[in-house]
Amino acid sequence: KLVDQLDDMLGELLSGDEEVNEGGAGLKGKEGQEGALSGIKLYKGETLLELTERWKLLQNKLYDEESDKFDLSRVPDVHDNVRFDMLHNPHLGLTETLQKLYDLAKSMADCV
């Protein structure tokens, strides 16, 4: 749900003329200009695109769709990223989703 919310926010910022470069490298405009055109600056200069790519990468490492298995060694990473974004990026309006994710990650971490 978090990644979907971030994708929606990012989609609202794009004019439609940009091409998203995978890996969080930024966006490329029609003229080939490189840059983080996503507009929103977050803690320590991170862009919304970089934040979205960070969460997508973590999601892909946590859950393997092909084998339908979770990698529980990634639970601390989820916990750390949730705490980071709750503390440093509360203005994004993701607090409710992050709180749910934090509660789940904490419960899982307590069991591991």
N, C-alpha and C positions, 0 to 999 in steps of 0.2 A: 504494500500500500504506500509506503514511504517513497519508493522509487517512482511509482505512478504519480504521486503528488508533485515530486520534483520535476518529472517530465512535463507535467501540465504547466507548472510555473515557467519552465524554460520555454515551452511552446508559446506561451502568452507574450514572451519578450521578443521572439523572433519575428522578423518582418516577412519571412517566407523566401527571401533572396539568399539566405545563408545556407551553407552546407555544414552539418556537424561533423567534425573530425573525431573519429573514435580515439579513445585513450585520454580524453581530457585536454587535447592540444589546443582547443579553442574552436572558433568558427571561421569559415572561409567565405568571404563575400563573393559576389559575381566577378569582380575584377581581380580575384585571386589574393586579395589582401588578407593576411593572417592577423588574428587578434582575438582577444576574448571579448566578443561583441555581446555577451549575454547581459551586460549592463549592471547587474547587482554585484557589488563588492561585499565580501563577507570578511570574517576575521582573518587577519594577516594577509589580506589581498586575494584570498581564494575567490573564484567566481562561482556563480550558480552552476555553470557547466561542469567545472571541476568537482564541485560537491556532488553533483548528480553522478558523475563518472566514478567517484570514490565509492558511493553507495552501491552502484551497479556492480562494480568489481567485487566488493565485499559480499554482495548477494550471490554472485556467481561462485565465489569461493566457499561460501557457507553451504549452499545447496547445489548438488549436481543433479540436473534434470534427467540426464541419461540413465543414471543408476538409481534415481529416486532416493538419494541418501543425503543426510546432513553430515557435515564435517564439524563435529563438536569442538575441535581445537580452535575454531574461528569464533566461538561464543565470546571470549574475552575481547576480540577485535570489535565485535558488534557493541558490546558493553562500553568500550572506550570511545567509539565513534558517536554513540548516542549521547554519552555524557558531554563530550566535546561540543556537539551541536546544540545541546540544551543550554550549555553555559555560554557559548560564544556566538550563537546564531539564533537567539530566541525570537528575533524580529521577523523570521520567515513564516511564522504562524504554524509551525509543525509540532508544537509542544505536545498536543494531545496524542498524535501518532507516535512521537518519540517516547512519550511516557509509557505507552502500551508496550513498545518495543523494549524499553529499558526494563520494565517489570518482567517480561518474558526472558530476556537475556540474563537478568539477575537470578530468576528461578532456575534456569538451565545451568548457570554457573555454580549455583549452590549445590546442584546434584552431581556435577562433574568432578 
